[in-house]
Structure formats: structure tokens, C-alpha cells
Amino acid sequence: MQRRRQLAKTIRWGILATGWIADLFVKDLIQTGHSVAAVGSRAQESADRFAKIYGIVRAHGSYQALVEDPHVDIIYIATPHPQHVSAAKLALNAGKHILVEKPFTLNAKEAAEIVDLARAKGLVVLEAMWTRFLPHMRRIRELIADGMIGEVRSITADHRQKLPDDPKHRLNALQLGGGALLDLGIYPVSFAWDILGKPASIKAMATFQDTGVDRQIAMLFQYASGAIVTTLSSSDSSGPNRASIVGTKGRIEIDRVWYSPTTFRVHDNENNILETFDGSVEGRGMQFQAEEAERLVRNGLIESEIMPPSQSVDIMATLDEVRAQIGLKYPSER
């Protein structure tokens, strides 16, 4: 695979923002042989620091300068999610393809604006829901499509972490889209969409921090097939972070941490193990979403079948409905 990448046209990445998630992504890119051509930050000092750490040649002191860099083909947008829509439009209007961190935006309206602009310009837009592109998730989709566990009847998934409780931290700031839903709940929601598609009905309940963000949220989805999905996400307590998919012929049990590279087992209805999958990968596994984005660019495609842009919009609409039910609005929406 490494040789194929070297022989193909090199896709040059630009990194927009220099926070924690950008660090993780760039480490995986560099470790697996991808080209990181430039980084941009709102401050030259931050861009220079990031560039020095990772040996990036060009460091820009503004997002505008980054998207205008002729040595960049695709922009990875790593800002906090309230800034995704403005950063995405900036890059698209400069003619750059984009990989946008999850959650894609704050709401479905912003998501649709990005997707519509990308389509109008014939550019790639891909949500960086890295779990979708991991080897164990690709294999799980194959098993379900092949009928290994029969018709899916239920999915359970949790994403609970003990995150900082400082009221000033981004995760606890309502104006920055903080809370369990967008930072953590997006994973099991996207997982449910990946396996079963759009739910027919949604029910949600939550508890809140003093800052107004949700700290714990439970969601129940039901589908036209009769299948049911249950999820629980929280930012104030650490959970098992496992997931399972149960069908009429068997089940798939995904180990901790289910949304990262991991292992799973397939059982039949008599509890016999039919398959065991080892999800070990090089690095953290964020390179797989980059590989999909590069494949689209090289082949002149603008939409991924694994993470379609229209589904990114629909998932944000699902989260909008969840927020409506729990009474959660962000200041920019008022």
C-alpha cells in the first residue's frame, strides 16, 4: 500500500488550526507516509510552533493564507465545531477540498451550507468521523451485508468519559458547542446511522452542567424495521465504551474502545464464536479517513460512500431533534 501511494499523485495536506486533534491527525499522517505541506493558525507563533514539531515547511499566521497556499490540495479543518462552517466556506471558496472534524457543524443548517457549496464547486467534502474508516468497522459492515447475523434487531453503544469539569474549558462552554452530545454522543449516533440509516423515531433525555451544557444524554432510536438503538454518553463519568449489534442469527460484540481500532467477536445464537477480528493498526488510525479523502481527490469524485455528505447533514438534523427534545440551544442559534 505504501508503494501504491508513492506512485500515485501526492495529495498535499494543509492543517487548519493547531489544537489537540490536529496533533493526533498529523502524527498519523506523517507516520503513514502522507504529505503535510502547510499549517495555518490565527497566530503566526502557533503555526510556527506546530510546523517545527512536525517538520512542516510552510506555516501561515492566518487561515486565509493557508487556504490560498498553492502547495495545498486539501484542508483538514480542526477548529472547535462552532467555527467549522466559516473555515469550510473559506477553504471551499479558495478551491480547496476539505476534511471537516466531527461533529460536522453545530446544526443541520450549517452542514447543508457546507455541502451545497462543495457540490456547487465540485470539491470533496468529507466528515472526519474516523471510526467509519477503521478496519474493524469496514469488516462489520461486510458481515452485516453478507447476512452473518441476520436482520439487525438492536444496537447498543456508549461513549462515556471523565472529561475536565472546569467551567471555562471548551467542553463546558455553551457558546463553543460544549457538552456530551456533540463531542461524545456524535459517535454512537453516527454508528447507528452507519448500520441502520435514518431512525423513524427519536427519544432523548439529558442532565446538565451549571454552565448549561449537557453532561449526560441518553438516546433511543426506533426504525421502520422494528430495530431499536440505545445510546448513553456522558462527560462526567467513565463508562465501558463497548458496543454490540444483535441480529436474528447472531451478534457482534465490539470491545473497548469500540470507536477506536479494536477487536470484536461474532457469535451465533448458540453463543459459538464464528469470527474474531483483531483491529490493530499503525498509529491511532486517523490515516484511514485521510486515505479515503485522497482516493476521492485522485479519482475526481466528490462524495464518499462510507461517509456521504448528505448523511453528515442528516446526522446533524438528528442531533438537532435530540437538542429540541432536551431543550438545548447554543447562543449563536438564538
C-alpha positions, 0 to 999 in steps of 0.5 A: 500500500505504501508503494501504491501511494508513492506512485500515485499523485501526492495529495498535499495536506494543509492543517487548519488550526493547531489544537489537540486533534490536529496533533493526533491527525498529523502524527498519523499522517506523517507516520503513514507516509502522507504529505503535510505541506502547510499549517495555518493558525490565527497566530503566526507563533502557533503555526510556527510552533506546530510546523517545527514539531512536525517538520512542516515547511510552510506555516501561515499566521492566518487561515486565509493564507493557508487556504490560498497556499498553492502547495495545498490540495486539501484542508483538514479543518480542526477548529472547535465545531462552532467555527467549522462552517466559516473555515469550510466556506473559506477553504471551499471558496479558495478551491480547496477540498476539505476534511471537516472534524466531527461533529460536522457543524453545530446544526443541520443548517450549517452542514447543508451550507457546507455541502451545497457549496462543495457540490456547487464547486465540485470539491470533496467534502468529507466528515472526519468521523474516523471510526467509519474508516477503521478496519474493524468497522469496514469488516462489520459492515461486510458481515452485516451485508453478507447476512452473518447475523441476520436482520439487525434487531438492536444496537447498543453503544456508549461513549462515556468519559471523565472529561475536565469539569472546569467551567471555562474549558471548551467542553463546558462552554455553551457558546463553543458547542460544549457538552456530551452530545456533540463531542461524545454522543456524535459517535454512537449516533453516527454508528447507528446511522452507519448500520441502520440509516435514518431512525423513524423515531427519536427519544432523548433525555439529558442532565446538565452542567451549571454552565448549561451544557449537557453532561449526560444524554441518553438516546433511543432510536426506533426504525421502520424495521422494528430495530431499536438503538440505545445510546448513553454518553456522558462527560462526567463519568467513565463508562465501558465504551463497548458496543454490540449489534444483535441480529436474528442469527447472531451478534457482534460484540465490539470491545473497548474502545469500540470507536477506536481500532479494536477487536470484536467477536461474532457469535451465533445464537448458540453463543459459538464464536464464528469470527474474531477480528483483531483491529490493530493498526499503525498509529491511532488510525486517523490515516484511514479517513485521510486515505479515503479523502485522497482516493476521492481527490485522485479519482475526481469524485466528490462524495464518499460512500462510507461517509456521504455528505448528505448523511453528515447533514442528516446526522446533524438534523438528528442531533438537532431533534435530540437538542429540541427534545432536551431543550438545548440551544447554543447562543449563536442559534438564538 
